[in-house]
């Protein structure tokens, strides 16, 4: 096999918020991608609005840096487990992995996931201990924990002998000795060149390039992002387009060919083995397709990702307020948008339901589904979103459900509240660690459905201090019934506009989600009842005028500020008979069946009859 010594392909993987994107920023600065006085946003690789708002990477992106005559293609991958499909696709494009671990937090659930995938692909790993400047850094212990993780995942002797680099990504420094301060990132670049193998290829093998991602350009349309495995691809040439969906082979022409340089795509006349390219001219190309030699088409193995573990029903907005705020309202528009998502997201599934205007969307977790709904909302859609549910399987005649590995970091004084909360949701403790700094790390296995709505409740119980990390663990027999939410809902019993007088009488019942002067309708949920049952209330009641007045009668009563629910909180909160109304400017809760009389009939039919 021949090798290209002037090229390296590497993916940066880590748990969320351990500093991947910040490190890529530092590599771009040192490689001269930006002018010294250029105004560049922090986390420049996070190009989506949602990524900047949430502070996480959602889509895997690639860049290229030049260092001493060698081009290093860097794939920045998401750190959240819900976007693991992006990580898996990124690993198909590279020859090595930079594993980033926080010097204080150490390896966490997503670290376990990405390391397992890298070892499964047989990729060499470079360990980077980041944030070594933290006052609570425990570098030696974290390195030992990483070794234990590799052994636990069944790594062989060659994989365990990984090099270690210590970095401070914010300061753009790296060192091979944590006791010797770094001056720049040269130690990291040298380690990359020494330990990541250059791309190899067979000079006699016909051309092959696997489509691992998609993008779009307003000028040339859909772009297929590929890594060239063998041969050379040229602009304007005919290629064999091997489709993964049906196995057919079709001839196509490479209209445009692009290669990434820093943050720009530059036109190229040809690309060779190992290059990560973008190809235009294939209007319906999908992930997993292969571009091959037209005279000897050989498709590559199709991409495989883990199956979804959570689902949600998404339909058109059917509330009385539908059509007031959005521009995309019909079932046809909604289905076209979901089909478009399927093209570029291999970890999403869309299934038909009994209703012609609603579809079941399956994904990796609540966050992934919430991000999809948020993106559609910002595009002008009005939606109705149901309660998230787990995807079950039947294995050997037994009903199986997904189980997650949950790691909770919490102050010692809140440990009892956390264990009590997780025990009620069928959680099983696997381990406890205390580093002597007032914080405890609890490791649990817990059914995925036990995590629905747990984040908000746990933050309440721990006064906002708990930090949760989760990762899909496997499948176990159904754990039985569990009740996640112990409170009821305050439900409007009529259509109208809310008044201050009515809300003052209701605020003692629980927390309100609406303020005065807002439109409501029968079946709309205006608040959370402190008790477990639902309560039908009138939020539109006005104060009757009388001849008797008092200038100070209402001054002692103050209306509390309404709680504004985010989309994530609303999806966590809804129960089976409730749903979320999502529009470009509002997130509202409502009952699936709006009329109170109809809901009463359904409740009577569900009530067990006396023998």
Steps between C-alpha positions, in 0.01 A plus 500: 500500500627847406481793744461879472747644747378859448154435650344395831131447582403521867177534700479681834260320735405566861218536747291814472669823616850356533640749246504337153385805304725732702799281415412508129487881527851500648631272223355730234659807661845345528492363145451854366142454383410845639677835490654616826247783538203319345173511696398134533219370720579252775419136412508596133414142399160528672333667204134430582299742716387210721860387554601846620193537722531159666881499506521153343600356164205344315637426152841352422710737289843475345777753454858481378815651650846510341798437726855484364393380157247240622125544466304383806129444439322540835143376558333675796234264638211557745554416865140418595387137484180591313710601199708181498406440136712800406794350691463165326497665158805708586700188591448361148696798361815486715807289577547604863321648800587776745324412826445814705443459875443772760784511756248520785189312388682208339335248267119521499227295323548655155876442535422133540281505188753668269793292627303182438422610143862600433630166629239318291632673187856411596605866508807615697420736787688807624395599852480875562446613860342845463442782748815421699484855640187421704558541875328164560696315229600145595711401202657176624170358623326584171771325298457188717122516448552510123727193516232319702240599240710357215551174688128481582418542128730216399777702334805300388857572605574720198191716557577554869849636420363841404698826516384772742498876437403758764328814370338825598283559194393850605862610533593306181784310666600134519775307678618140533584554870228647725768651725652698210277783371427494127569789264293401193331198341814360330514195736144409397571542129819293523317224686227496234753457220693231689209283614216546248580289192481668160217385269585179318362389165545241228647662189342231282154527659225684309372828640274484808355774723243446778234768564500557877317833527296752300497876465340751267613804302268773365697490174559132420235324712560187707859416592620148577779500762729204440837356581687365199609145580681403179584661169454859388176692440499795260270790430279434198564124484237227479459287813293197594247602764436186708181558700478346848118507512428258214843384379464650153791661312451818303742716302547860611738788435702685762378855436713662771775373730597673826773444760491663846771747594456637854134614505463543123410260224730557206446373147736223391570324172568163659529321833695191596488224762431624852361838395171611656301662219162649412347397166217675316295360213312213669158647584360207702817360658459363852731398784651157442517529120830428322663689213702250297677441171237481223690215332538298821240611758565351844269629776644536850332354809196700611522718811352342813389692809327401821123474500278774650388460861235775533204617291257790486190565289516821296191631320347820371368759743133421572436757775245786465797740470648321197612716209557822692879489536651257249523484122531121453185332620401209273568129537670491160753766605565317826557164328733655242707655781527169689600320178767765445634432851526128420735575213770658715443334838561125508399463867141624444202281397158625385202260519135538405228512767125444495450871426582637152630828647740360765816286491708312755859629503761277665841622616781448749357709783289791618759762408534381141122503452468840669770646274313374192173659620682826586655517153160446337345762724757757391426415137138610546321173583213466743504156663335279757754286686401208721665354808838330439481121532764229489535263206448142621603166348386142536796265549440127552136570579581756770421871488830689525561869562813717463713564807741790552819542697445817705774693678392772746743745655349668803608664829516258792207659683261421210605138457198367691250694289659368179502136611137525611395655168683240289373208711142604421588480131641143519865613508768255618817643655822369347758706683583806711819704489603796713814697418497682833395838363140501624355341185384142445477313170219242489483240222163334425335279244143618446224439242498769232137585575603570860710789371210675328443818696765421761737788422266778614389309808857419603613861459212601726593241764869597496451879471638506149832334581464149352678416174363204303669293228335204331586238239313208346603182680291219350164321518339345807159345573218748565538641852130550566289809549651820634351840569734779402290810560314538830318828426187573299410776255289813518285482186302790353129418469410768243637718222594861571771734623658451842441768763704610799200454730451135398870411516530647851244249616683213330863567588463337843399174328844457344741664255352683199629485141299799370478864594214749463381593151588168332265302274390162637250239390314207652753225566802730520729432798561831679698367796618212715271387782669438834280192544514185290165542321407733215277798573277685253517874573376829355800731432284759317274603791464875537445703815141611535443872544301609808413824672724413791867587443814510706812678379733255677309173458728347231832652592606216733456229232775456241484272196801269477705501181390219269749220435608499135557144382774421252440234237719249687314560827160472332589169333623364833186610684212373286312183590338242272173697464685829435709648219705807415381766257811643332493814286777739387425735792349283776513165679169401662373191678156360426288190541484263202119499538397862552136475608455430872189285440689279254786458743256401773346233274845356422584491872176317580564239232854445632380461860480132608144375545392339828464123491 
